Amino acid sequence: MKLDVIKLDGAKAGSVDLDDAIFGIDEIRGDILQRVVTWQLAKRRSGNHKIQVRNEVSRTGKKMYKQKGTGGARHGSRRAAQFVGGAKAHGPVVRSHAFGLNKKIRALALRHALSSKAKAGSLVVLDAAELTEPKTAALRATFDNIGLKNALIIAGPEVDANFKLAARNIPNIDVLPNAGLNVYDVLRRGTLVLTKSAIEGISARFAEKEAA
């Protein structure tokens, strides 16, 4: 697959060949994408929801009333869940929501996510994501000029400091280095923008996986 390369000013800067094994998958597996997105979102959950269990409730430990002869049920503590002010039974506790997912599935899902953008015509190849000055208004105008309203930009091994500062206050624009490329962020934005160095990094990343 061959795509045109553009500069930030919209001018063409040649073309680039994309690996069909990464960007040219025809049948996009939505089930695999869903599994990986669920895995990512589960890992992001803080899991710090918490209720007071029975030994944490601040109430008297004195027996409520005598064991026998009342005609009612036997109770030994007002901390029980059935009483007002008592503990909650089987409530949430601090825990991790993360679960395991095979590396091959995660790598395959990333390929399908990248291919889905290429197939939909929502993949843009940028010559370089670099600025001489961190000017947000100027960068916003540049994005409007090349039609970027909702985009994820993978800038290369490292994000240019000026570009990062200029882009951070623009709504619906995310800028990440190569290491930050992930399925969820690719799918949540309308357009995927890759620099030439980012494409080289992606190709090298999958080449290492195949070699392993």
trRosetta pair geometry for C-beta under 8 A, 3 or more apart (Angstrom, degrees):
i j d omega theta_ij theta_ji phi_ij phi_ji
1 17 7.2 130 75 -162 47 57
1 18 4.3 -33 78 63 102 103
1 19 7.9 -21 34 63 95 13
1 20 5.8 129 -14 -84 96 76
1 23 5.6 -113 52 100 145 115
1 24 5.1 179 -30 -75 125 112
1 118 6.6 44 156 -179 164 140
2 15 5.4 29 178 164 103 128
2 16 7.1 167 -150 82 63 35
2 17 5.5 -32 -96 -100 78 62
2 18 7.2 -179 -86 13 25 81
3 15 6.5 170 88 -156 33 83
3 16 5.9 -19 62 59 82 84
3 18 6.2 35 1 -20 108 121
3 118 7.9 -110 -61 -134 134 100
3 123 6.8 -84 -109 107 161 108
3 125 5.1 126 107 -3 123 129
4 12 5.8 -59 -175 -134 118 104
4 14 7.7 170 -153 108 61 30
4 15 5.3 -54 -105 -100 45 82
4 125 7.0 176 94 53 41 110
5 12 7.0 97 77 -167 58 64
5 13 4.6 -71 109 75 103 88
5 14 5.1 3 43 73 119 71
5 15 6.0 -177 -2 -103 87 22
5 16 5.4 81 -56 -18 112 104
5 125 4.8 -69 -105 111 68 111
5 126 7.2 89 -162 -164 78 6
5 127 5.4 94 159 -74 112 74
5 196 6.5 18 -129 -68 138 108
6 10 6.1 -26 -174 -150 123 30
6 11 6.8 147 -157 77 74 33
6 12 6.0 -53 -103 -104 67 44
6 13 6.3 127 -136 13 14 93
6 124 7.0 -45 35 -173 118 99
6 125 7.1 124 17 82 71 64
6 126 6.4 -42 72 -112 74 54
6 127 6.8 -115 100 -20 28 91
6 146 6.6 150 125 -136 147 131
7 10 6.9 -34 71 33 74 20
7 11 4.8 0 36 59 116 85
7 12 7.7 -36 0 28 85 2
7 13 5.1 101 -47 -39 88 125
7 126 7.4 82 -129 -160 23 72
7 127 4.8 -16 -94 19 67 132
7 128 7.8 -2 -131 36 75 75
8 126 7.0 45 -68 -155 67 114
8 127 7.8 -98 -20 46 68 98
8 128 7.9 -61 -28 76 102 65
8 129 7.6 113 -73 -117 114 49
8 131 7.9 102 -90 -82 177 81
8 142 5.3 -2 170 -176 97 137
8 146 7.4 -110 -161 -22 41 144
9 142 7.1 -70 -91 -135 44 102
9 145 7.5 -31 -159 111 41 148
10 145 5.6 -100 -48 136 127 109
10 146 5.1 -165 -89 -85 85 91
13 127 4.2 9 69 -76 164 129
16 125 5.5 -148 33 178 131 162
16 196 6.2 -166 -88 -116 146 91
16 199 6.3 88 158 81 148 170
18 22 7.0 -116 172 74 89 100
18 23 4.2 -32 154 48 128 149
18 24 7.1 144 109 -40 103 96
18 118 6.9 -168 119 -115 162 147
18 199 6.9 -95 -106 -150 83 127
19 22 4.5 56 83 19 107 105
19 23 6.2 112 69 15 58 93
19 24 7.4 -128 124 6 43 104
19 203 5.8 132 -14 -113 134 100
19 206 7.7 -159 84 70 155 142
20 23 6.7 -77 -114 65 28 70
20 24 3.1 -40 -147 41 72 144
20 25 7.9 135 167 -49 66 46
21 24 7.0 5 -23 47 21 95
21 25 7.8 42 -164 -60 30 86
21 111 7.3 -53 145 -146 63 133
21 206 7.5 173 108 141 111 147
22 111 5.4 -111 -137 -129 53 89
22 114 5.8 -16 159 91 82 145
22 115 7.2 -168 142 -59 37 90
22 202 6.5 130 177 141 154 113
22 203 7.0 -125 -5 -96 159 64
22 206 5.8 -161 -87 1 121 166
23 114 5.4 -79 -98 136 68 107
23 115 5.6 159 -161 -94 29 64
23 118 4.5 93 -178 -35 94 160
23 123 7.2 83 -151 -129 120 174
24 115 6.2 -81 27 -125 8 105
24 118 6.9 -69 -78 104 47 147
25 28 6.6 111 109 -84 108 61
25 111 6.1 90 -24 142 139 99
25 112 5.8 -70 77 -105 152 61
25 115 3.8 -23 40 -133 91 174
25 119 8.0 -70 76 -45 62 126
26 115 7.9 -83 -38 170 20 132
26 119 7.6 126 -129 -103 40 133
28 33 7.5 11 168 -27 97 132
28 112 5.3 121 -146 -169 73 99
28 115 6.3 -171 -93 97 94 108
28 116 4.9 75 -120 -85 146 97
28 119 6.9 -130 -46 31 123 155
29 32 4.1 45 110 12 120 112
29 33 6.7 158 98 -13 67 84
29 108 7.6 -1 49 144 138 111
29 109 7.9 -95 80 -104 107 64
29 112 5.4 -81 41 -117 83 157
30 33 5.5 -55 -148 39 39 113
30 34 6.1 41 154 -24 70 105
31 34 5.7 -51 -148 34 31 113
31 35 6.6 35 153 -23 63 102
32 35 5.7 -49 -150 30 34 113
32 36 6.6 25 156 -13 65 106
32 105 6.4 -152 -150 -164 99 85
32 108 5.9 -71 -178 110 150 109
32 109 4.8 -155 143 -89 98 86
32 112 6.0 106 82 18 124 157
33 36 6.1 -62 -151 39 30 104
33 37 6.2 28 155 -18 67 109
33 109 5.5 144 -94 -151 48 98
33 112 5.9 -120 -61 102 99 126
33 113 6.2 128 -116 -72 109 87
33 116 7.7 22 -81 -26 149 151
33 183 6.3 -172 -143 -177 74 128
33 187 6.6 117 -174 -77 123 148
34 37 5.8 -55 -142 39 30 109
34 38 6.2 32 158 -19 65 108
35 38 5.9 -59 -152 37 26 111
35 39 6.4 28 151 -21 63 109
35 101 6.8 149 149 -135 102 130
35 105 6.5 -57 104 166 136 130
35 109 7.0 -133 68 -82 91 139
36 39 5.4 -51 -147 36 35 116
36 40 6.4 36 153 -20 66 102
36 101 6.8 144 -106 157 64 159
36 105 6.8 -174 -70 136 99 93
36 106 5.7 128 -120 -117 118 63
36 109 3.9 141 -17 135 151 173
36 110 7.8 -149 177 -47 168 65
36 183 4.7 52 115 47 130 162
36 184 7.7 -142 123 -47 88 78
37 40 5.7 -52 -148 35 32 111
37 41 6.3 25 157 -13 66 108
37 183 6.1 -114 -68 113 72 114
37 184 5.1 123 -125 -92 79 86
37 187 6.7 -54 -86 47 128 149
38 41 6.0 -58 -143 41 29 106
38 42 6.2 32 156 -23 64 108
39 42 5.8 -55 -146 34 26 112
39 43 6.6 26 155 -19 61 105
39 99 6.8 -103 -123 68 81 85
39 101 4.5 -24 -117 -26 154 149
39 106 7.6 -97 84 -91 153 100
40 43 5.9 -59 -155 33 31 110
40 44 6.6 27 151 -20 65 107
40 182 6.5 121 -114 165 145 130
40 183 6.7 -164 -28 61 143 97
40 184 4.6 -132 92 -32 157 133
41 44 5.6 -54 -150 33 37 113
41 45 7.1 52 151 -37 64 92
41 184 7.0 142 -52 -108 83 145
42 45 5.9 -39 -159 7 37 115
42 97 4.6 -132 -168 127 82 101
42 98 5.7 138 126 -104 96 39
42 99 6.1 -12 121 14 154 88
43 97 7.5 -140 -72 85 22 85
43 98 4.6 54 -102 -106 68 101
45 97 4.2 11 66 34 135 140
45 98 8.0 -167 48 -50 93 65
47 94 6.1 89 135 -163 87 57
47 95 5.1 -110 -175 79 124 46
47 96 5.3 -122 -9 -98 172 28
47 97 5.3 -170 -76 -18 110 87
48 94 5.6 6 -128 -117 47 96
49 92 4.2 -6 113 122 114 143
49 93 7.8 17 95 29 72 3
49 94 7.4 171 60 -85 43 52
50 92 6.6 -102 -84 106 23 87
50 93 6.1 45 -120 -137 71 42
50 94 5.4 -5 -78 -45 108 85
51 87 7.6 113 137 -168 105 77
51 88 4.6 -47 158 47 149 130
51 91 3.6 -14 35 115 147 149
51 92 6.1 104 -7 54 98 66
51 93 7.4 -76 36 -76 74 61
52 56 4.3 -138 -158 95 86 114
52 57 5.2 114 138 -72 128 71
52 87 5.7 -120 110 -122 83 83
52 88 7.1 103 61 14 65 89
53 56 5.3 79 54 13 64 109
53 57 7.7 -119 100 -24 29 88
53 87 5.5 37 -175 -158 28 138
53 88 7.8 -76 -99 57 44 69
53 91 7.6 -156 -82 47 70 104
53 93 7.5 11 -50 -91 118 115
54 57 6.2 -44 -153 10 33 112
54 77 7.8 78 -172 110 112 144
54 79 5.2 103 -161 137 79 116
54 80 7.2 12 -124 -99 117 39
54 81 7.6 -74 -82 -48 99 81
54 86 7.7 -4 -117 179 77 90
54 87 4.2 -113 -83 8 54 159
55 79 7.9 75 -78 157 28 154
56 87 7.2 102 55 -105 81 115
57 79 4.6 155 71 -140 130 101
57 85 7.4 122 -172 150 125 70
57 86 6.2 20 -160 -157 172 42
57 87 4.8 -122 -35 -63 132 85
59 77 7.7 114 97 176 116 88
59 78 5.0 -117 151 90 139 104
59 79 5.0 176 56 -75 122 81
59 85 6.2 117 -82 134 133 112
59 86 7.1 -50 3 -100 158 59
60 78 6.3 47 59 32 84 123
61 77 6.3 -25 -143 -120 55 105
61 79 7.6 -7 -99 -15 64 124
63 66 7.6 71 127 -92 127 29
63 67 7.8 -39 -179 -58 143 75
63 75 7.8 148 -163 106 72 66
63 76 5.4 -48 -118 -146 86 60
63 77 7.5 -58 -107 -66 47 51
64 75 4.9 6 28 95 137 111
64 76 7.2 -163 5 -139 90 9
64 77 7.2 -156 -34 -74 97 5
64 78 6.0 122 -83 -59 106 85
65 70 5.8 74 122 -75 134 151
65 72 7.9 55 70 59 138 124
65 75 7.5 54 36 59 82 95
66 69 6.2 -4 98 49 124 107
66 70 6.6 155 67 -41 82 107
67 74 5.8 19 -155 -133 69 110
68 74 7.9 -9 -71 -94 54 107
75 78 7.9 68 150 -74 128 49
75 80 6.7 -110 -149 7 108 147
77 80 5.7 126 84 -31 86 88
78 83 5.3 -110 -162 109 66 163
78 85 7.1 4 151 87 106 110
78 86 6.3 -140 153 -82 57 99
79 83 7.6 34 23 55 3 123
79 86 5.2 125 -177 -139 28 85
79 87 5.7 34 169 -14 83 100
80 83 5.5 82 69 6 81 104
80 86 5.1 -32 77 -154 36 152
80 87 7.3 -66 -158 37 13 90
81 86 5.3 -162 -102 115 18 122
81 87 5.5 -60 -81 82 73 72
81 88 6.1 74 -128 -143 105 20
81 89 3.9 -13 -90 -39 169 99
82 86 6.8 10 48 50 35 155
83 86 4.1 95 65 -29 84 127
88 91 4.0 50 107 -41 121 134
101 105 5.7 -101 169 75 95 127
101 106 5.9 106 115 -54 113 101
102 105 4.4 89 71 3 93 105
102 106 7.1 -165 96 -6 50 84
103 106 5.5 -55 -149 37 37 112
103 107 6.2 35 155 -18 70 106
103 209 7.9 -159 147 -139 113 115
104 107 5.8 -54 -145 39 31 109
104 108 6.2 32 155 -19 65 108
105 108 5.7 -55 -145 38 29 111
105 109 6.3 33 155 -23 64 106
106 109 5.8 -53 -147 34 29 112
106 110 6.7 31 154 -20 62 103
106 183 7.6 -131 -157 -21 69 127
107 110 5.8 -52 -153 32 33 111
107 111 6.7 35 150 -18 64 103
107 206 7.0 132 -167 -117 113 85
107 209 5.5 148 -127 -167 154 164
108 111 5.6 -53 -155 34 36 114
108 112 6.4 32 151 -16 67 106
109 112 5.6 -55 -148 39 34 110
109 113 6.2 37 152 -22 67 104
109 183 5.0 -17 133 -91 111 148
110 113 5.6 -50 -145 35 33 113
110 114 6.4 31 156 -16 65 105
110 181 7.2 78 -150 134 125 104
110 182 7.4 -83 -102 -144 106 33
110 183 5.6 -111 -87 -68 62 89
110 186 7.7 119 -141 1 67 153
111 114 5.9 -57 -149 39 29 108
111 115 6.1 26 154 -16 65 111
111 206 7.4 87 -80 -109 106 140
112 115 5.6 -55 -141 41 31 112
112 116 6.2 39 155 -29 64 103
113 116 5.7 -49 -149 27 29 114
113 117 7.0 27 153 -15 60 101
113 183 4.7 -173 -45 -133 154 76
113 186 4.4 92 157 94 126 143
113 187 5.8 -88 -137 -54 111 92
114 117 6.0 -56 -158 33 34 108
114 118 6.6 28 150 -13 66 107
114 123 7.7 62 -171 -100 68 132
114 186 6.8 -70 -71 -156 57 154
114 192 7.3 -148 -127 128 62 170
114 202 7.4 127 -107 -170 157 148
115 118 5.6 -56 -146 41 37 110
115 119 5.9 38 155 -22 70 108
116 119 5.7 -53 -142 38 29 112
116 120 6.2 20 159 -12 64 111
116 187 7.6 23 79 -102 144 85
117 120 6.0 -62 -144 43 28 104
117 122 4.7 -96 -157 80 75 94
117 123 4.5 105 130 -64 101 93
117 186 6.6 -101 -39 179 132 104
117 191 7.6 104 -154 -153 114 37
117 192 4.3 4 -163 16 163 129
118 121 7.8 37 179 -70 30 25
118 122 7.9 -94 -58 53 18 62
118 123 4.5 -8 -88 -4 60 148
120 123 8.0 115 63 -17 76 82
122 190 6.2 -125 -150 156 133 62
122 191 4.9 -136 -175 -111 88 58
122 192 6.2 80 123 14 88 80
123 191 7.6 172 -83 -164 21 71
123 192 5.2 -17 -110 70 68 101
123 194 7.0 -6 -168 8 93 109
124 146 7.5 105 -159 151 152 119
124 148 7.4 -95 28 -82 163 106
124 151 7.7 -27 32 -138 128 134
124 191 6.0 22 -2 175 114 116
124 192 7.2 174 27 89 71 49
124 193 4.6 -21 72 -109 105 76
124 194 7.4 161 84 25 52 63
125 193 7.8 165 -91 -159 17 59
125 194 5.7 -27 -112 73 65 87
125 195 7.6 101 -167 -133 62 17
125 196 6.8 67 179 -72 103 66
125 199 6.9 6 -129 -45 110 137
126 129 5.9 60 113 -59 143 83
126 153 7.5 4 10 -144 149 103
126 193 5.5 35 -19 178 120 103
126 194 6.9 177 23 87 82 33
126 195 4.9 -48 78 -96 93 65
126 196 7.6 -118 88 -20 50 70
127 195 7.1 -10 107 -148 18 82
127 196 6.2 1 -147 -14 38 116
128 156 7.7 -1 -138 -38 71 140
128 195 5.7 59 -116 -148 35 124
128 196 7.2 -41 -67 26 66 99
128 197 7.5 49 -110 -1 78 111
129 153 6.0 121 -105 166 152 128
129 155 4.1 -94 60 -130 140 95
129 156 7.0 -168 37 -5 103 103
129 159 7.3 -43 102 -143 125 71
129 160 6.0 -166 110 15 76 116
129 163 5.0 104 150 -162 88 163
129 175 7.2 173 162 -141 151 117
129 193 7.8 104 -76 129 124 120
129 195 5.3 -104 -9 -67 95 129
130 160 4.4 153 -113 -78 67 163
130 162 7.2 61 -170 61 57 110
130 163 5.9 -90 -113 -42 26 126
131 134 6.5 118 97 -85 133 43
131 135 7.3 -150 175 29 141 77
131 139 6.7 -53 -84 -79 148 113
131 160 6.5 146 23 120 70 136
131 162 4.1 -131 77 118 97 118
131 163 4.9 145 4 -72 102 69
131 166 5.8 29 27 -1 168 149
132 162 6.7 -114 101 144 8 173
133 138 7.5 55 83 42 105 150
133 162 6.1 171 144 -156 7 131
133 166 7.9 93 113 -72 57 126
134 161 7.5 -64 -72 127 121 73
134 162 4.3 -136 -66 -150 77 69
134 163 7.8 -111 -109 -35 76 16
134 165 3.7 -7 -149 88 138 124
134 166 4.6 -155 -160 -53 61 84
135 138 3.9 41 106 20 121 116
135 139 6.3 154 90 -15 66 86
135 166 5.7 13 60 -117 33 117
136 139 5.8 -62 -147 40 31 107
136 140 6.1 34 156 -23 67 106
136 165 7.9 -101 -62 132 88 69
136 166 5.0 -179 -83 -158 51 62
136 167 7.5 173 -120 -67 78 20
136 169 5.3 -14 -130 60 149 113
136 170 6.5 -176 -161 -54 97 90
137 140 5.7 -52 -146 34 30 113
137 141 6.5 30 154 -17 63 105
138 141 5.8 -55 -152 36 32 111
138 142 6.5 35 148 -22 64 105
138 166 7.3 -55 64 -152 88 133
139 142 5.3 -50 -148 34 37 116
139 143 6.4 39 153 -19 67 101
139 163 7.5 134 -113 -140 143 62
139 166 4.2 113 -14 150 148 124
139 167 6.0 -102 139 -74 152 70
139 170 6.8 -105 105 -49 109 142
140 143 5.8 -51 -150 35 32 111
140 144 6.5 35 150 -19 63 104
140 170 5.5 180 -90 -111 93 118
141 144 5.6 -51 -149 35 33 114
141 145 6.4 39 151 -26 64 105
142 145 5.5 -53 -152 30 32 116
142 146 6.7 4 159 3 66 105
143 146 6.4 -69 -146 49 31 91
143 147 7.9 -98 167 64 58 17
143 148 4.0 -83 -162 68 91 105
143 149 7.5 140 147 -72 110 35
143 151 7.6 -153 -150 25 119 136
143 170 7.0 107 12 -174 159 155
143 173 6.9 -69 -117 -92 162 142
144 147 7.6 38 -173 -75 28 26
144 148 7.6 -85 -58 52 25 66
144 149 7.9 60 -103 -80 61 76
148 151 4.5 -37 -160 -14 104 146
148 173 7.1 67 143 -105 113 110
148 191 6.0 -121 -126 70 78 148
148 193 6.8 -2 -112 -54 134 138
149 172 6.5 3 146 101 61 138
149 190 7.0 4 74 51 88 142
149 191 7.8 101 44 5 63 123
150 172 4.3 -59 -113 166 72 128
150 173 7.7 -133 -131 -70 29 56
150 189 5.5 -171 150 -158 80 73
150 190 3.9 73 86 13 110 112
150 191 6.5 124 84 13 62 86
151 172 7.3 78 18 136 52 84
151 173 5.7 9 60 -120 83 73
151 174 7.5 -148 105 36 51 69
151 189 5.5 86 -150 169 15 129
151 190 6.7 -57 -74 63 55 78
151 191 4.1 -31 -104 73 92 99
151 192 7.2 169 -157 -85 79 16
151 193 5.3 37 175 -12 127 112
152 174 4.8 -14 -117 67 72 107
152 176 6.9 -10 -173 14 95 111
152 185 5.3 124 -118 150 146 95
152 186 6.1 -116 56 -103 157 42
152 188 7.8 90 -51 68 124 79
152 189 4.1 160 -27 39 92 153
152 191 7.4 -173 27 91 62 54
152 192 5.5 -15 64 -116 98 64
152 193 6.8 -175 89 28 46 76
153 167 7.3 -80 38 -157 142 163
153 173 7.0 13 -5 -174 112 89
153 174 6.8 -179 26 91 70 53
153 175 4.7 -17 69 -108 108 72
153 176 7.3 154 83 25 56 63
153 193 4.3 -19 -108 72 73 116
153 195 7.9 53 -179 -32 88 91
154 176 5.8 -29 -107 75 64 87
154 177 7.4 49 -159 170 70 15
154 178 6.3 75 -179 -94 108 49
154 180 7.5 -169 -119 72 86 89
154 181 5.5 22 -111 -82 135 104
154 192 7.5 8 -2 -175 106 88
154 193 7.0 179 24 90 64 60
154 194 5.1 -3 59 -112 109 68
154 195 6.8 -132 99 14 68 80
154 198 4.2 121 117 -149 104 149
154 202 7.9 57 130 -52 157 116
155 158 7.5 -52 102 109 110 31
155 159 4.5 85 61 -111 149 72
155 160 6.6 -129 175 5 139 79
155 163 6.6 149 -127 105 144 146
155 164 8.0 -87 -12 -67 168 86
155 175 5.8 32 -34 -170 122 97
155 176 7.1 172 8 77 88 33
155 177 6.2 -53 57 -100 92 50
155 195 5.7 44 -157 -8 36 133
155 198 6.6 133 80 -60 10 121
156 159 7.5 150 51 -82 79 41
156 177 6.7 -46 82 -142 43 73
156 178 6.3 -27 169 -38 22 100
156 195 5.0 -44 -54 70 94 137
156 197 3.7 29 -124 91 110 124
156 198 5.2 -100 -80 -56 47 75
156 201 6.9 142 -153 -15 49 136
157 177 6.2 3 158 -166 22 111
157 178 5.6 -19 -94 9 40 123
157 197 6.5 -76 -8 151 83 123
157 201 6.2 170 -69 -83 73 139
158 177 5.7 -14 -111 -113 27 128
159 163 6.3 -128 176 81 84 109
159 164 4.6 87 133 -66 123 115
159 175 5.6 102 -134 144 137 111
159 176 7.3 -110 -64 -180 126 11
159 177 5.4 -109 -32 -66 85 83
160 163 4.0 70 74 13 105 113
160 164 6.6 -177 84 -14 51 85
161 164 5.8 -56 -147 35 28 112
161 165 6.4 25 157 -16 64 107
162 165 5.9 -56 -147 38 30 108
162 166 6.2 26 157 -17 65 111
163 166 5.9 -59 -145 40 28 109
163 167 6.0 13 163 -10 65 117
163 175 6.8 180 133 -152 99 158
164 167 6.2 -67 -140 42 23 101
164 168 6.3 36 163 -46 63 105
164 175 5.8 -156 -111 96 68 142
165 168 6.2 -44 -144 7 25 115
166 170 7.8 20 139 -23 64 116
167 170 5.4 -59 -158 23 54 118
167 173 5.4 -112 -172 122 99 127
167 175 4.9 82 96 -25 148 135
168 175 7.5 -82 -75 30 64 117
170 173 4.3 7 97 30 110 133
172 189 7.2 137 -179 -126 80 92
174 185 6.1 -114 103 -164 159 118
174 189 6.4 -126 25 -63 113 143
176 179 7.9 -125 163 69 97 57
176 180 3.3 -120 -175 88 120 134
176 181 6.6 160 108 -63 130 50
176 185 6.9 67 -17 127 151 162
177 180 5.4 98 54 5 63 103
178 181 6.1 -28 -169 -13 44 113
178 197 7.9 -99 -57 128 122 85
178 198 5.6 -177 -89 -130 89 72
178 201 3.9 -63 -128 133 150 156
178 202 7.1 -145 -146 -55 103 66
178 205 7.4 -173 168 -48 115 132
180 185 7.5 -1 148 37 93 161
181 185 7.7 -134 -149 67 37 119
181 186 7.2 41 -167 -56 78 110
181 198 7.8 131 -64 -167 131 108
181 202 6.9 -19 53 -94 177 101
182 185 5.2 76 66 19 88 102
182 186 6.9 -156 92 -11 41 93
183 186 5.8 -62 -150 36 29 113
183 187 6.2 16 161 -12 67 112
184 187 6.2 -67 -150 40 26 103
184 188 6.1 18 161 -19 66 115
185 188 5.9 -55 -133 36 31 108
185 189 6.6 13 171 -4 63 110
186 189 7.1 -83 -162 42 21 94
186 192 5.7 12 -146 -94 84 126
189 192 6.9 121 89 -75 111 62
194 198 4.4 -139 -163 89 82 127
194 199 5.3 93 145 -57 129 85
194 202 7.4 -38 -145 -11 139 139
195 198 4.5 102 51 0 74 104
195 199 7.3 -136 95 -5 42 83
196 199 5.7 -50 -153 31 35 112
196 200 6.7 36 149 -17 64 103
197 200 5.5 -49 -150 35 38 115
197 201 6.4 40 150 -20 66 104
198 201 5.5 -54 -150 37 34 113
198 202 6.3 35 152 -21 67 103
199 202 5.7 -50 -145 34 32 111
199 203 6.4 33 155 -18 64 105
200 203 5.9 -55 -148 37 30 111
200 204 6.3 28 154 -17 64 108
201 204 5.7 -56 -145 39 30 110
201 205 6.2 38 153 -27 65 106
202 205 5.5 -51 -148 30 31 116
202 206 6.7 18 159 -8 64 104
203 206 6.4 -62 -151 41 29 100
203 207 6.2 32 151 -23 65 111
204 207 5.5 -55 -144 36 32 115
204 208 6.4 35 156 -22 65 102
205 208 6.1 -55 -156 30 27 109
205 209 6.9 25 148 -17 61 105
206 209 5.4 -48 -148 34 42 115
206 210 6.4 40 154 -19 69 102
207 210 5.9 -54 -148 37 32 108
207 211 6.3 32 152 -20 64 107
208 211 5.7 -54 -146 37 32 112
208 212 6.3 32 154 -21 64 106
209 212 5.8 -56 -149 35 30 110
